[in-house]
Every structure is written in structure tokens, then in C-alpha cells.
């Protein structure tokens, strides 16, 4: 397993508990994703933990669950 894969797995184990942290993480994802426009967001990843975390992250930010 590569170093970057290990780091992604470790970061995905951190629980989403604060809105500000979820927003910051989401912002970082959107900065480096494949496509980000008003019509489409496309993130390409080989990391299963990250692929599973992404919908949870977007929901948390969109719904403001951690206010």
C-alpha cells in the first residue's frame, strides 16, 4: 500500500464531529477534485474509505448537522 493510501485511510477514520472541520475537509476536496461547477461535482479516487466518506461529508456540510 502506498504512503498516500495509508494517509487517506487514516484521515477517513477521523469522525465528522464539528461543522467547521467538515466544511474545511469538503473545501479541500472540492479544490482538488476532477470537476467542480454549478452543474457537476466529479471526484475520482481509488480509495474505498474516501469514496465511502465523501457522501457523508457532503451531507454533513449541506444539512448543517453539526451546528
C-alpha positions in Angstrom: 0.0 0.0 0.0 1.3 3.4 -0.9 2.0 6.2 1.6 -0.8 8.3 0.2 -3.3 5.4 0.5 -2.3 5.0 4.1 -2.7 8.7 4.9 -6.2 8.7 3.2 -7.3 5.7 5.2 -6.0 7.3 8.4 -7.8 10.6 7.7 -11.0 8.8 6.9 -11.1 7.2 10.3 -11.4 10.7 12.0 -15.1 11.1 12.9 -17.1 14.1 11.5 -18.0 15.8 14.7 -17.7 19.5 14.1 -19.3 21.6 11.3 -16.2 23.7 10.8 -14.0 20.7 10.3 -16.4 19.1 7.9 -16.6 22.3 5.9 -12.8 22.6 5.8 -12.4 19.0 4.6 -15.1 19.5 2.0 -13.4 22.6 0.7 -10.1 20.8 0.4 -11.8 18.0 -1.6 -13.5 20.5 -3.9 -10.3 22.4 -4.6 -8.6 19.3 -5.9 -11.5 17.3 -7.4 -11.7 16.5 -11.1 -14.7 18.7 -11.9 -16.4 21.3 -9.8 -19.1 23.5 -11.4 -22.6 24.7 -10.6 -23.9 21.7 -12.6 -21.5 18.9 -11.6 -19.1 17.7 -9.0 -16.8 14.8 -10.0 -14.3 13.3 -7.7 -12.1 10.4 -8.9 -10.4 8.2 -6.3 -9.1 4.7 -5.9 -9.5 4.9 -2.1 -12.6 3.0 -0.9 -12.6 4.6 2.6 -12.5 8.1 0.9 -15.3 7.1 -1.5 -17.4 6.0 1.4 -16.7 9.1 3.4 -17.4 11.6 0.6 -21.3 11.3 0.6 -21.3 11.6 4.4 -19.1 14.7 4.3 -21.2 16.4 1.6 -24.4 15.6 3.6 -22.9 16.9 6.8 -22.0 20.2 5.2 -25.2 20.6 3.2 -27.5 19.8 6.0 -25.5 21.6 8.7 -25.8 18.6 11.0 -23.1 19.8 13.4 -24.3 23.2 14.4 
